[in-house]
C-alpha cells in the first residue's frame, strides 16, 4: 500500500467507496428501514473487505 493511500485511510473518509446514505421521507418507515439496513450491509462488507486486503499485505 502506498503512502498516499495510508494517509487517506488514516486522515480522511475519501477512501470509502460506499455512497453516503440519503433518507427518503416519502417512503414508509418499513421501506426506509430496509434501505438503511441494506446501506449498512453494503458499507460493512466494503469495510471488512478492505481490512482483509490490508491484512493480506502484512
TAHU-V689697 format. One record per helix or strand of 2 or more residues. SS is the DSSP state (2 for helix, 1 for strand). FROM is the first residue (numbers start at 1). LEN is the number of residues. If there is no record, write none. Layout:
SS_FROM_LEN / SS_FROM_LEN
//
This chain:
2_3_9 / 2_29_29
//
